[in-house]
């Protein structure tokens, strides 16, 4: 029997809550908007299960100024959970698989509570381990709803069928969302077939890729693994932080809205 997919929500002063997949097109409750600023700061980082020194200092120095932090391979250790709940209103994690003490998977830290949450998992066909993705929606200060997709793509597979299959449910929700979108994470796009499938998906979803002038993203077989895509937003600044605190370098992007007025 397949395991139920859920997210773990961490909020300061509250018990950990299990969040099960939401329903597409279900009316969304009102929530506190992301900070009343025209600049949205985002950090994207595969944190390598916090196996290297200085990961916490990198988060403290660069994540504290971001309204959204999208982590992959985030292990829900007390140190990470404490950082998340001390600096953000909500942190949602999809446990891809359980390590000896703490689950590991994608985790999204946000300066606002999500009004929608949909956890997703896909099993690696060869290693039989799961990779996770998380879709959350946040109200913006201008009245829009921002959909955020945090992805850790399957890595070891023959061909791209499972790779494309993982993107399928994400595409269904992107197609139903009319507001701005950020889709980012570790896409493991290390082959020509994978990068073509990813770009085809992004094109079908009308997503644009964030480009980095000094591109120090982690690469495999000459191709970058980490990406940020967006829709109905504009990029103000984008950079890659070089660090030894993980086997991936964090991506830092500042967005601003295409329009600066409510949509209703």
DRENVEX-769245 format. One record per residue: residue number from 1; y, z, x of N, C-alpha, C in turn. Coordinates in pm, 1 decimal, decimal comma. Layout:
<pts>
num_npy_npz_npx_capy_capz_capx_cpy_cpz_cpx
NUM_Y_Z_X_Y_Z_X_Y_Z_X
...
</pts>
This chain:
<pts>
num_npy_npz_npx_capy_capz_capx_cpy_cpz_cpx
1_-118,9_0,0_84,6_0,0_0,0_0,0_124,1_0,0_88,3
2_219,1_-93,8_66,9_336,5_-101,4_153,2_425,9_20,7_139,1
3_486,7_59,6_249,9_575,2_174,9_247,7_705,0_138,7_176,7
4_760,4_236,9_102,4_888,1_215,5_36,8_998,7_206,8_141,3
5_1090,4_114,8_119,5_1204,8_100,0_208,2_1321,2_181,0_152,0
6_1383,6_260,0_236,6_1494,8_343,3_192,6_1588,6_365,7_310,5
7_1707,0_416,1_279,2_1802,8_456,1_381,7_1818,5_606,7_378,1
8_1847,8_663,9_493,5_1880,1_805,6_503,4_2031,6_817,8_517,4
9_2093,1_894,1_427,1_2238,9_910,0_431,4_2274,4_1047,3_487,1
10_2357,4_1046,3_590,9_2403,1_1168,8_656,1_2551,9_1188,9_625,6
11_2583,5_1301,1_563,5_2720,9_1337,5_530,8_2740,9_1482,8_571,4
12_2853,3_1512,1_633,5_2879,5_1648,2_681,6_2871,1_1748,7_567,6
13_2797,4_1856,7_590,2_2789,6_1964,2_494,2_2699,4_1939,3_375,2
14_2626,8_1827,1_375,3_2539,7_1795,3_262,8_2397,3_1771,2_312,6
15_2298,6_1794,0_227,7_2160,7_1763,6_268,0_2142,6_1613,8_289,7
16_2051,9_1578,1_377,6_2021,5_1437,0_399,4_1964,5_1378,9_269,9
17_2012,9_1261,0_233,6_1975,5_1198,9_106,5_1903,0_1067,3_130,9
18_1799,0_1042,1_53,6_1730,1_913,9_57,6_1795,3_817,5_-41,9
19_1828,9_698,1_6,7_1891,9_597,1_-77,0_1797,1_478,7_-88,2
20_1760,1_444,1_-209,0_1671,1_331,6_-231,1_1752,6_207,6_-265,6
21_1692,8_87,7_-250,6_1769,9_-36,9_-270,1_1844,2_-40,4_-402,0
22_1970,2_-87,9_-394,3_2050,7_-104,0_-514,7_2014,7_-232,1_-587,7
23_2086,1_-257,4_-693,1_2060,9_-375,0_-776,2_2177,7_-471,3_-761,8
24_2147,9_-598,0_-732,6_2251,9_-698,9_-719,9_2324,7_-713,4_-852,8
25_2456,2_-726,3_-846,7_2542,7_-748,1_-963,2_2553,1_-625,6_-1053,7
26_2499,1_-512,8_-1011,7_2518,6_-390,0_-1087,3_2662,8_-343,3_-1067,6
27_2730,3_-297,0_-1174,7_2868,8_-250,2_-1158,4_2878,1_-144,2_-1048,9
28_2978,1_-159,4_-962,1_2992,5_-68,9_-849,7_3086,5_45,5_-884,2
29_3053,4_167,2_-846,3_3143,6_280,1_-872,4_3264,0_275,0_-779,8
30_3372,5_333,8_-823,5_3490,7_340,8_-739,1_3469,5_444,0_-627,7
31_3526,7_417,9_-512,6_3514,3_509,3_-401,7_3643,1_512,3_-321,8
32_3651,5_606,9_-229,5_3767,5_615,7_-141,4_3766,9_495,5_-47,9
33_3881,3_429,0_-34,8_3888,9_307,9_45,5_3890,8_340,5_193,8
34_3856,9_239,5_273,0_3873,9_252,1_417,1_4021,2_277,0_447,8
35_4053,5_338,1_560,6_4191,0_381,2_589,5_4295,7_275,8_556,2
36_4408,9_323,2_504,7_4515,6_233,8_457,3_4586,3_167,2_575,2
37_4518,8_72,5_634,4_4574,3_-1,2_747,2_4530,1_-145,8_735,6
38_4614,3_-236,6_784,1_4580,0_-378,6_776,0_4480,8_-420,0_883,9
39_4450,7_-331,1_979,2_4357,4_-362,5_1087,5_4227,8_-286,2_1065,7
40_4117,7_-358,6_1068,8_3985,3_-298,1_1054,3_3913,4_-309,3_1187,8
41_3885,7_-196,6_1249,8_3821,7_-193,5_1380,6_3671,8_-172,6_1363,8
42_3594,4_-257,0_1432,1_3448,7_-256,5_1418,0_3384,1_-253,1_1556,1
43_3281,2_-170,9_1569,3_3201,4_-164,2_1691,6_3057,4_-197,1_1656,1
44_2993,5_-284,3_1734,1_2854,8_-324,7_1711,1_2778,6_-301,2_1840,9
45_2666,0_-226,3_1831,5_2597,3_-189,2_1956,1_2450,7_-157,1_1932,1
46_2362,3_-222,9_2005,8_2222,8_-181,1_2015,3_2219,8_-68,2_2117,2
47_2191,2_51,8_2068,1_2210,1_172,4_2147,9_2083,8_212,7_2225,0
48_1975,4_130,7_2213,6_1856,1_146,6_2296,7_1792,6_284,7_2279,8
49_1795,1_333,7_2154,8_1734,4_463,8_2120,5_1790,7_579,2_2204,0
50_1914,2_562,0_2252,8_1981,3_667,2_2331,1_1900,2_708,9_2453,4
51_1834,1_611,9_2516,3_1747,7_643,4_2630,0_1822,9_653,6_2762,2
52_1947,4_607,2_2764,8_2022,2_609,9_2890,1_2137,1_710,0_2882,3
53_2179,4_753,6_3000,2_2289,6_849,1_3006,9_2419,8_784,1_2959,9
54_2512,0_865,9_2915,5_2649,0_826,4_2880,5_2661,0_752,6_2748,1
55_2551,5_738,8_2670,2_2566,0_669,6_2541,4_2663,6_743,2_2450,4
56_2660,3_877,3_2454,9_2747,5_954,2_2366,9_2893,4_941,6_2408,9
57_2919,4_938,6_2538,9_3057,4_924,9_2585,0_3114,5_788,5_2547,6
58_3031,2_684,6_2549,8_3076,6_551,7_2507,3_3113,6_553,7_2359,4
59_3029,3_616,1_2277,7_3060,4_626,9_2135,1_3188,3_707,3_2112,3
60_3203,0_816,2_2185,0_3322,1_899,7_2166,8_3448,2_826,4_2209,4
61_3439,7_749,7_2316,8_3558,3_683,4_2369,9_3596,6_558,1_2292,0
62_3497,6_487,0_2239,7_3526,8_358,7_2176,1_3494,0_357,1_2027,1
63_3396,9_438,3_1985,0_3362,0_438,6_1844,5_3456,3_519,6_1758,0
64_3522,8_618,9_1816,5_3605,5_708,9_1736,8_3724,8_638,1_1674,0
65_3769,0_527,1_1732,9_3883,5_453,5_1678,3_3840,9_343,1_1582,6
66_3710,8_324,9_1564,1_3660,8_220,7_1475,0_3636,7_278,9_1336,2
67_3668,2_199,6_1234,3_3637,6_242,8_1097,9_3491,9_214,1_1061,3
68_3429,9_122,1_1134,8_3290,3_88,0_1113,0_3219,3_79,2_1247,3
69_3104,2_143,4_1259,1_3020,0_132,9_1377,9_2881,2_91,5_1331,1
70_2836,2_-24,5_1378,3_2704,7_-77,3_1341,6_2612,9_-62,3_1462,1
71_2515,8_27,2_1451,7_2422,7_53,5_1560,1_2285,9_-4,0_1527,8
72_2219,2_-53,7_1630,1_2078,9_-94,0_1618,9_1998,1_-6,6_1716,1
73_1870,0_12,0_1684,8_1783,3_102,1_1762,6_1846,3_240,1_1774,4
74_1903,7_286,2_1664,4_1963,9_418,7_1661,0_1857,9_521,2_1623,8
75_1835,0_615,9_1711,5_1739,3_722,4_1686,6_1814,9_842,7_1629,7
76_1770,3_891,9_1515,4_1844,4_996,5_1443,7_1826,7_1132,8_1509,9
77_1871,7_1143,2_1633,4_1867,1_1269,4_1706,4_1979,8_1359,9_1658,1
78_1968,7_1490,6_1679,4_2078,2_1581,1_1639,3_2212,4_1542,6_1701,6
79_2210,6_1493,4_1826,3_2336,0_1457,0_1892,4_2403,9_1340,2_1821,4
80_2327,3_1238,2_1784,1_2386,3_1123,0_1716,7_2429,9_1159,5_1574,9
81_2346,8_1232,0_1503,4_2382,7_1271,7_1367,1_2507,1_1358,9_1368,3
82_2519,5_1448,0_1465,0_2637,6_1532,9_1475,5_2762,1_1449,9_1503,0
83_2751,0_1352,0_1593,1_2865,5_1264,3_1619,4_2904,6_1189,4_1492,7
84_2805,0_1134,9_1422,7_2831,8_1054,5_1304,1_2899,4_1136,1_1194,4
85_2845,5_1253,6_1166,4_2899,7_1333,1_1056,2_3030,0_1402,7_1093,4
86_3058,4_1416,2_1221,8_3183,6_1478,5_1265,7_3299,6_1379,6_1267,3
87_3267,2_1250,1_1277,2_3373,1_1150,1_1293,3_3381,0_1049,6_1179,2
88_3282,2_1048,6_1090,9_3278,2_950,8_982,1_3240,4_1019,1_851,8
89_3282,0_960,5_741,0_3250,7_1018,8_611,5_3104,3_1000,6_574,8
90_3044,4_890,0_619,4_2904,7_864,7_584,8_2837,5_785,9_695,2
91_2709,6_814,1_716,2_2626,7_737,2_809,1_2495,5_707,8_737,9
92_2461,2_579,8_728,0_2339,1_536,8_660,4_2245,9_471,7_762,0
93_2121,2_516,4_762,9_2022,6_462,6_856,4_1899,0_416,2_780,1
94_1845,9_300,6_820,5_1718,7_253,5_767,4_1611,5_282,7_871,2
95_1521,8_376,4_846,7_1415,7_404,5_944,2_1319,4_286,0_954,5
96_1324,8_215,5_1066,2_1233,6_102,6_1085,3_1094,5_154,0_1119,2
97_1089,9_255,4_1204,7_963,4_320,7_1236,1_991,9_459,7_1290,4
98_892,9_545,1_1281,9_909,5_684,5_1322,4_865,8_702,1_1467,3
99_957,1_754,0_1547,0_924,4_795,5_1682,6_871,2_938,8_1675,7
100_822,4_995,4_1785,4_759,8_1127,4_1778,4_840,1_1232,8_1702,3
101_972,3_1231,7_1715,4_1051,9_1335,5_1649,2_1150,1_1279,5_1546,9
102_1209,0_1164,6_1576,5_1318,3_1115,9_1493,2_1298,0_968,0_1461,8
103_1332,5_925,4_1338,2_1319,8_783,1_1304,5_1422,7_698,3_1378,0
104_1388,1_571,2_1398,0_1475,8_477,2_1466,8_1496,8_355,4_1378,6
105_1618,1_300,5_1381,9_1649,4_181,3_1303,6_1798,2_155,0_1305,4
106_1842,8_61,2_1224,6_1986,3_34,0_1217,6_2056,3_151,0_1150,3
107_2179,1_177,2_1194,4_2260,1_284,6_1135,6_2404,1_236,8_1127,9
108_2466,4_252,4_1011,0_2605,8_213,7_991,5_2689,0_337,8_966,6
109_2788,1_360,1_1052,4_2880,8_471,7_1040,1_3010,5_417,0_981,2
110_3065,2_484,9_881,9_3182,7_431,7_813,3_3282,7_540,8_780,7
111_3410,2_503,6_781,6_3519,1_595,2_747,4_3541,1_601,1_596,9
112_3448,1_546,5_519,4_3451,0_554,9_372,9_3307,9_562,9_323,9
113_3290,5_617,4_204,1_3157,5_620,7_145,9_3123,8_483,3_88,9
114_3003,3_433,0_113,4_2966,1_304,8_53,0_2950,8_318,4_-97,8
115_2989,3_213,2_-170,0_2969,3_211,6_-314,7_2841,7_136,0_-350,4
116_2775,2_82,1_-247,7_2648,9_9,8_-268,2_2571,8_16,5_-137,7
117_2440,9_30,3_-146,6_2357,9_41,8_-27,1_2222,7_-22,6_-54,0
118_2183,5_-115,1_33,0_2054,2_-181,0_17,7_1984,0_-186,6_153,4
119_1883,3_-101,8_174,1_1805,9_-105,3_298,9_1697,6_-212,7_293,1
120_1670,3_-275,8_407,3_1569,3_-381,3_416,4_1486,2_-359,6_542,8
121_1359,2_-397,6_534,4_1271,6_-391,6_652,1_1185,2_-517,2_656,0
122_1151,0_-558,4_777,8_1059,7_-671,5_797,2_966,4_-637,2_912,4
123_837,6_-657,5_892,4_739,8_-619,8_993,9_725,5_-728,9_1099,0
124_724,0_-688,0_1225,5_696,7_-781,3_1334,8_553,8_-833,8_1319,6
125_533,5_-965,8_1317,3_398,4_-1017,9_1293,1_299,9_-990,4_1406,2
126_348,2_-975,9_1528,1_258,0_-956,2_1641,8_240,5_-808,9_1676,0
127_349,9_-736,3_1688,3_342,1_-595,4_1725,7_319,0_-504,6_1605,9
128_338,2_-557,0_1484,5_319,4_-480,9_1360,5_417,7_-365,5_1348,6
129_526,4_-370,3_1422,8_634,0_-273,7_1407,0_742,6_-335,6_1320,0
130_820,4_-251,3_1255,3_921,7_-302,2_1162,8_1058,2_-310,8_1230,3
131_1134,1_-409,2_1187,8_1276,2_-417,6_1218,5_1351,7_-396,2_1087,6
132_1472,2_-344,1_1096,8_1544,3_-307,5_975,9_1678,5_-378,5_966,2
133_1730,3_-380,7_845,0_1864,3_-430,2_816,6_1922,2_-343,0_706,1
134_2053,8_-338,5_698,5_2120,4_-254,1_600,0_2242,7_-325,7_545,5
135_2251,2_-333,5_414,4_2367,1_-392,2_347,3_2442,3_-280,3_277,1
136_2568,4_-263,9_309,9_2653,2_-164,5_244,7_2782,7_-232,0_201,3
137_2845,4_-175,7_98,1_2971,4_-228,9_45,3_3073,3_-116,3_41,2
138_3194,5_-144,8_89,2_3300,8_-44,9_95,2_3427,7_-99,6_30,2
139_3500,2_-15,2_-42,3_3630,7_-58,5_-93,4_3732,3_-62,4_20,0
140_3815,8_-164,6_19,8_3924,1_-174,3_116,6_4054,2_-127,2_52,0
141_4151,1_-95,7_135,4_4276,6_-41,0_85,8_4350,5_-138,8_-4,1
142_4324,9_-270,5_8,8_4396,7_-370,5_-70,9_4323,4_-406,1_-199,8
143_4218,4_-330,8_-232,7_4149,1_-355,0_-358,3_4026,7_-442,8_-346,6
144_4004,5_-502,3_-231,2_3886,6_-585,0_-213,5_3763,8_-499,6_-182,9
145_3646,7_-559,7_-193,8_3521,2_-494,8_-157,5_3462,9_-567,1_-36,4
146_3436,7_-492,2_68,1_3383,7_-546,1_193,0_3233,5_-524,6_198,6
147_3157,8_-633,0_215,3_3013,2_-622,7_236,5_2984,8_-623,7_385,6
148_2908,5_-523,7_431,3_2874,4_-510,5_572,4_2723,5_-521,2_586,0
149_2679,0_-611,7_672,4_2535,7_-634,0_694,2_2504,2_-600,9_839,1
150_2423,7_-498,0_859,5_2383,1_-452,0_992,0_2239,1_-497,5_1014,4
151_2216,3_-582,3_1115,1_2086,7_-648,9_1131,1_2026,2_-620,6_1268,4
152_1897,1_-587,1_1269,1_1815,6_-593,0_1389,6_1701,6_-688,9_1358,4
153_1707,8_-809,0_1412,1_1614,2_-914,6_1373,8_1479,3_-896,8_1442,3
154_1374,8_-947,6_1375,2_1241,2_-945,3_1434,9_1246,4_-1017,1_1569,1
155_1166,9_-969,9_1662,3_1173,8_-1020,3_1798,9_1054,3_-1108,3_1835,3
156_934,4_-1053,9_1822,3_815,4_-1124,6_1868,7_745,1_-1191,6_1750,4
157_756,1_-1323,9_1742,7_690,8_-1399,7_1636,3_669,6_-1542,5_1684,0
158_565,7_-1604,0_1631,1_539,9_-1744,6_1660,0_617,4_-1829,1_1559,5
159_702,9_-1918,6_1608,8_786,6_-1996,0_1518,6_899,4_-1911,0_1461,9
160_962,7_-1961,7_1357,6_1078,5_-1891,8_1300,6_1058,5_-1858,0_1153,0
161_935,4_-1867,7_1102,3_913,2_-1840,0_960,4_948,5_-1695,5_924,6
162_899,3_-1600,2_1003,3_928,5_-1459,5_974,7_1075,4_-1430,3_1002,4
163_1130,5_-1492,1_1105,0_1272,0_-1475,8_1138,3_1359,0_-1519,1_1020,4
164_1329,8_-1636,6_966,1_1405,4_-1685,8_851,0_1376,8_-1603,6_726,2
165_1253,7_-1555,7_713,0_1217,8_-1473,1_598,0_1301,3_-1346,1_594,0
166_1327,8_-1286,8_709,8_1408,7_-1165,8_714,2_1550,8_-1192,1_665,5
167_1601,8_-1311,0_691,5_1737,9_-1345,0_650,3_1747,4_-1376,2_501,6
168_1633,9_-1407,6_437,1_1634,6_-1449,3_298,0_1699,0_-1349,9_202,4
169_1652,1_-1224,2_196,6_1713,4_-1126,4_105,5_1861,1_-1100,2_136,5
170_1897,5_-1110,7_263,3_2038,2_-1095,1_300,4_2119,9_-1207,4_238,7
171_2067,2_-1329,2_246,4_2137,2_-1443,2_190,0_2157,9_-1431,0_40,3
172_2059,5_-1375,4_-29,6_2072,6_-1357,7_-174,4_2191,8_-1268,7_-208,0
173_2210,7_-1164,8_-129,8_2319,6_-1072,7_-159,2_2454,2_-1126,5_-111,4
174_2454,4_-1197,0_1,3_2578,6_-1259,8_45,7_2627,0_-1362,3_-56,4
175_2533,9_-1435,9_-115,3_2570,6_-1539,1_-212,1_2631,2_-1479,2_-338,2
176_2592,7_-1355,8_-371,4_2642,7_-1293,5_-493,4_2771,6_-1215,9_-471,7
177_2813,6_-1200,9_-345,2_2932,5_-1121,3_-312,8_3052,2_-1212,9_-294,6
178_3161,1_-1182,4_-362,6_3280,3_-1268,4_-361,2_3388,5_-1220,7_-265,2
179_3374,1_-1102,3_-210,4_3477,4_-1049,3_-123,0_3449,2_-1077,4_23,0
180_3523,9_-1013,9_112,8_3503,4_-1032,5_256,7_3368,5_-978,6_301,8
181_3320,0_-1035,5_413,1_3187,1_-1002,9_465,4_3194,0_-986,6_616,6
182_3120,9_-888,8_668,1_3091,1_-878,2_811,3_2940,6_-867,8_824,9
183_2880,1_-958,2_900,2_2736,9_-952,2_929,8_2721,6_-948,8_1081,1
184_2657,7_-845,4_1132,9_2653,6_-828,3_1277,7_2529,3_-752,3_1318,6
185_2498,6_-760,3_1448,5_2386,4_-685,4_1501,5_2317,5_-757,7_1615,0
186_2194,9_-715,3_1639,1_2109,4_-774,8_1742,1_2016,6_-873,8_1671,2
187_2044,2_-1003,0_1686,5_1970,0_-1105,8_1613,5_1853,8_-1163,9_1693,8
188_1834,6_-1116,6_1815,9_1722,8_-1164,3_1897,8_1709,9_-1316,4_1894,0
189_1823,2_-1383,4_1906,9_1825,1_-1530,0_1898,8_1803,5_-1590,3_2037,4
190_1685,0_-1564,8_2094,2_1660,3_-1602,6_2233,6_1597,2_-1740,6_2249,3
191_1568,4_-1810,3_2140,8_1512,5_-1945,1_2150,8_1600,9_-2042,9_2075,5
192_1584,0_-2171,2_2105,7_1664,0_-2274,1_2039,3_1635,0_-2275,3_1889,6
193_1509,0_-2258,3_1851,1_1474,7_-2258,2_1708,7_1539,1_-2139,5_1636,9
194_1541,2_-2024,8_1703,8_1600,6_-1906,4_1642,1_1751,6_-1921,4_1626,3
195_1818,3_-1967,4_1730,8_1963,4_-1981,6_1721,7_2000,3_-2087,8_1619,5
196_1920,2_-2192,2_1609,6_1946,3_-2294,7_1508,5_1928,1_-2238,8_1367,9
197_1822,4_-2157,8_1349,4_1799,6_-2096,8_1218,2_1914,2_-2002,0_1181,9
198_1962,6_-1925,3_1280,8_2072,1_-1832,0_1256,1_2200,2_-1907,3_1220,8
199_2231,7_-2011,8_1296,5_2352,8_-2088,8_1268,3_2343,6_-2163,3_1135,6
200_2224,2_-2209,2_1102,1_2205,6_-2274,4_972,9_2231,5_-2175,1_859,9
201_2178,9_-2055,0_875,1_2200,4_-1949,7_776,3_2348,7_-1917,3_764,1
202_2416,0_-1897,4_878,1_2558,1_-1864,4_876,3_2638,7_-1975,3_808,9
203_2603,4_-2101,2_837,5_2673,3_-2212,2_774,5_2652,2_-2215,1_624,1
204_2529,0_-2191,0_580,9_2499,1_-2189,1_437,3_2575,6_-2078,5_366,4
205_2600,9_-1968,9_436,2_2671,0_-1854,2_377,0_2821,9_-1859,1_401,1
206_2871,0_-1968,0_459,4_3013,8_-1986,0_488,9_3067,1_-1875,6_580,5
207_2982,4_-1833,9_676,0_3020,9_-1731,7_772,0_3072,4_-1796,0_900,0
208_3173,5_-1735,0_959,5_3227,5_-1779,3_1087,7_3180,7_-1684,7_1197,8
209_3164,6_-1736,2_1317,2_3120,8_-1654,8_1431,2_3240,1_-1602,9_1508,3
210_3235,1_-1476,3_1548,1_3335,6_-1420,0_1638,6_3306,5_-1468,6_1779,2
211_3406,5_-1525,1_1844,4_3392,4_-1573,7_1981,4_3456,6_-1476,0_2079,0
212_3397,1_-1464,6_2196,0_3444,8_-1372,7_2298,5_3485,8_-1451,8_2421,7
213_3611,0_-1432,8_2465,9_3660,9_-1507,8_2582,7_3585,1_-1465,2_2708,0
214_3579,2_-1336,9_2733,0_3500,1_-1284,2_2844,3_3367,8_-1234,6_2785,6
215_3272,2_-1325,3_2779,8_3148,7_-1299,4_2705,8_3045,3_-1231,2_2794,4
216_3036,7_-1098,3_2781,3_2940,5_-1020,3_2858,6_2828,2_-967,8_2769,3
217_2797,6_-1040,9_2662,9_2688,6_-998,8_2575,9_2554,8_-1008,6_2648,1
218_2461,3_-921,0_2611,1_2326,5_-925,8_2665,8_2261,9_-1059,0_2629,7
219_2197,4_-1122,7_2727,8_2134,7_-1252,8_2705,9_1986,9_-1249,0_2740,1
220_1912,5_-1335,7_2674,7_1771,7_-1357,4_2706,0_1747,6_-1507,5_2705,3
221_1689,0_-1558,5_2811,7_1668,3_-1702,5_2829,0_1800,1_-1779,0_2816,0
222_1908,1_-1715,1_2863,8_2038,3_-1779,6_2866,2_2113,6_-1777,1_2735,2
223_2058,8_-1709,8_2633,8_2123,9_-1707,6_2502,8_2161,5_-1564,8_2465,2
224_2280,5_-1545,3_2406,8_2320,2_-1410,2_2365,5_2233,6_-1359,9_2251,4
225_2216,0_-1228,3_2245,8_2133,4_-1166,3_2142,4_2216,6_-1104,8_2030,6
226_2337,1_-1061,4_2062,5_2421,6_-989,3_1966,7_2531,7_-1081,0_1913,3
227_2553,7_-1074,8_1782,1_2651,5_-1161,3_1717,3_2728,6_-1082,9_1612,0
228_2849,3_-1132,0_1584,4_2926,0_-1086,0_1468,9_2970,9_-1209,7_1392,1
229_2939,1_-1212,4_1263,7_2983,2_-1318,2_1174,1_3072,2_-1256,3_1066,5
230_3159,8_-1338,2_1007,8_3252,4_-1284,1_908,8_3292,2_-1392,2_808,3
231_3346,3_-1346,6_696,2_3394,4_-1436,8_591,2_3514,2_-1371,7_523,2
232_3613,7_-1450,8_490,3_3734,1_-1403,6_420,4_3806,0_-1293,7_497,4
233_3800,4_-1302,0_629,1_3874,1_-1213,6_718,2_3930,1_-1297,5_831,9
234_4021,3_-1239,3_909,2_4073,4_-1304,3_1029,4_4051,8_-1211,4_1148,3
235_4027,0_-1269,6_1264,4_4002,8_-1191,8_1386,7_4134,2_-1173,9_1461,9
236_4169,2_-1048,8_1487,3_4289,7_-1019,8_1564,3_4257,5_-1008,2_1713,1
237_4141,6_-948,2_1744,4_4104,3_-926,0_1884,7_3954,4_-906,5_1892,6
238_3893,8_-956,1_1999,8_3749,0_-940,9_2018,7_3719,6_-924,5_2166,3
239_3632,8_-827,7_2199,2_3598,3_-803,3_2338,4_3457,8_-747,2_2347,9
240_3402,6_-751,7_2469,1_3270,9_-696,2_2497,5_3288,0_-590,5_2605,5
241_3241,0_-470,7_2577,4_3251,4_-360,8_2672,1_3130,3_-361,1_2764,4
242_3154,2_-366,2_2893,9_3045,6_-364,2_2990,9_3010,4_-218,6_3022,5
243_2884,3_-183,1_3002,2_2840,6_-45,9_3023,8_2693,2_-43,5_3062,5
244_2652,4_62,5_3129,7_2511,8_83,6_3162,6_2447,1_185,6_3069,8
245_2519,0_222,5_2961,2_2469,4_324,5_2870,3_2362,7_272,0_2774,2
246_2334,5_141,1_2778,7_2229,0_79,1_2698,0_2189,4_-49,8_2767,5
247_2083,7_-114,1_2716,9_2049,5_-246,4_2769,6_2125,5_-356,4_2697,5
248_2215,0_-319,7_2604,6_2307,0_-412,7_2539,0_2449,1_-361,9_2559,9
249_2546,0_-452,8_2562,6_2686,0_-415,1_2571,7_2748,5_-413,2_2432,6
250_2832,6_-313,5_2402,9_2895,7_-305,2_2270,7_2995,9_-418,1_2248,4
251_3002,8_-463,4_2122,9_3101,2_-562,8_2080,0_3210,8_-490,0_2003,0
252_3334,9_-519,2_2035,6_3450,2_-455,6_1972,0_3538,8_-562,9_1909,4
253_3563,3_-552,7_1780,4_3641,2_-654,5_1709,4_3740,3_-587,3_1616,5
254_3859,8_-645,8_1608,1_3959,0_-603,6_1509,7_3979,9_-717,2_1410,9
255_3964,6_-685,4_1282,3_3984,7_-782,7_1175,3_4110,4_-746,2_1096,5
256_4166,6_-845,9_1030,7_4268,1_-819,6_928,8_4241,4_-913,2_812,1
257_4281,3_-874,8_690,8_4246,0_-953,1_573,0_4322,6_-1084,6_565,0
258_4258,6_-1182,2_501,5_4328,0_-1309,8_479,1_4445,1_-1291,5_384,5
259_4430,0_-1202,8_286,9_4536,0_-1172,5_193,6_4561,5_-1023,3_198,3
260_4682,9_-983,3_168,5_4720,7_-843,1_177,1_4766,3_-792,3_40,7
261_4687,6_-825,7_-61,4_4719,6_-781,6_-197,0_4588,8_-762,3_-273,6
262_4592,1_-679,8_-377,3_4470,3_-656,7_-454,8_4418,6_-785,1_-518,7
263_4287,8_-790,5_-542,1_4228,3_-909,9_-601,5_4214,5_-892,9_-752,2
264_4257,9_-779,1_-808,2_4256,5_-766,9_-954,9_4385,6_-700,4_-1000,2
</pts>
